[in-house]
Amino acid sequence: MCLAIPSKVVELHGDGTATVDTMGVRRKVSLDLMPEEVRVGDYVLIHVGFAIQKLNEEEALKSLELFEEIVKELEEEMG
């Protein structure tokens, strides 16, 4: 099973990488697998350090909301 997390591009670097924000955590990812141009403000799916697909903002925010609900439920279960 693969898990790809929507992230917002906050900075582009000249070396084929970008800094993304994933639920408040920023990290650098590779854009080498992206079939289309990525701009600051775009939402992309991240899998094992690679941006793999663009999402529109509405889809991305819906997905992030679901991830947050899952995290909240897990935190409640763990006490």
VEXDREN-2710 file (C-alpha; in Angstrom, 1 decimal):
% VEXDREN-2710
k/r/px/py/pz
1/MET/0.0/0.0/0.0
2/CYS/1.3/3.5/-0.9
3/LEU/0.5/6.6/1.0
4/ALA/0.9/10.0/-0.7
5/ILE/0.3/13.1/1.3
6/PRO/-0.8/16.4/-0.2
7/SER/1.6/19.2/0.3
8/LYS/1.8/22.9/-0.7
9/VAL/4.8/24.1/-2.6
10/VAL/6.3/27.0/-0.7
11/GLU/9.7/27.4/-2.4
12/LEU/11.3/26.3/-5.7
13/HIS/15.0/25.6/-5.9
14/GLY/17.1/25.6/-9.0
15/ASP/18.3/22.0/-8.6
16/GLY/15.0/20.3/-9.4
17/THR/13.7/20.3/-5.8
18/ALA/11.1/22.3/-3.9
19/THR/10.3/23.0/-0.2
20/VAL/6.8/21.9/0.6
21/ASP/4.6/22.3/3.6
22/THR/2.9/19.1/4.8
23/MET/0.5/19.7/7.6
24/GLY/2.8/22.4/9.1
25/VAL/6.1/20.5/8.5
26/ARG/8.4/21.8/5.8
27/ARG/10.8/19.6/3.9
28/LYS/12.7/19.5/0.6
29/VAL/11.4/17.1/-2.0
30/SER/12.5/16.1/-5.5
31/LEU/10.5/17.3/-8.6
32/ASP/12.2/14.8/-10.9
33/LEU/9.0/12.6/-11.3
34/MET/6.6/15.5/-12.0
35/PRO/5.2/15.3/-15.5
36/GLU/4.2/19.0/-15.5
37/GLU/5.6/22.3/-14.3
38/VAL/5.2/23.1/-10.6
39/ARG/4.8/26.6/-9.1
40/VAL/4.9/28.1/-5.7
41/GLY/1.4/27.7/-4.2
42/ASP/0.6/24.5/-6.1
43/TYR/-0.4/21.4/-4.2
44/VAL/1.4/18.2/-5.0
45/LEU/1.2/14.6/-3.8
46/ILE/4.4/13.5/-2.0
47/HIS/5.6/9.9/-1.8
48/VAL/8.9/8.9/-0.3
49/GLY/10.5/12.3/-0.9
50/PHE/9.2/12.8/-4.5
51/ALA/6.4/15.0/-5.8
52/ILE/4.4/12.7/-8.0
53/GLN/1.2/14.5/-9.0
54/LYS/-0.4/17.9/-8.9
55/LEU/-3.8/18.4/-7.1
56/ASN/-6.2/21.2/-7.3
57/GLU/-6.5/23.1/-4.0
58/GLU/-10.0/21.8/-3.2
59/GLU/-8.9/18.2/-3.5
60/ALA/-5.8/18.8/-1.5
61/LEU/-7.6/20.5/1.3
62/LYS/-10.2/17.7/1.5
63/SER/-7.5/15.1/1.7
64/LEU/-5.6/17.0/4.4
65/GLU/-8.8/17.4/6.4
66/LEU/-9.2/13.6/6.3
67/PHE/-5.6/13.0/7.3
68/GLU/-6.1/15.4/10.3
69/GLU/-9.3/13.5/11.3
70/ILE/-7.3/10.2/11.2
71/VAL/-4.5/11.6/13.3
72/LYS/-6.9/13.0/15.8
73/GLU/-8.7/9.6/16.1
74/LEU/-5.4/7.8/16.6
75/GLU/-4.3/10.3/19.2
76/GLU/-7.6/9.7/21.1
77/GLU/-7.2/6.0/20.9
78/MET/-3.6/6.1/22.2
79/GLY/-4.7/8.2/25.2
END
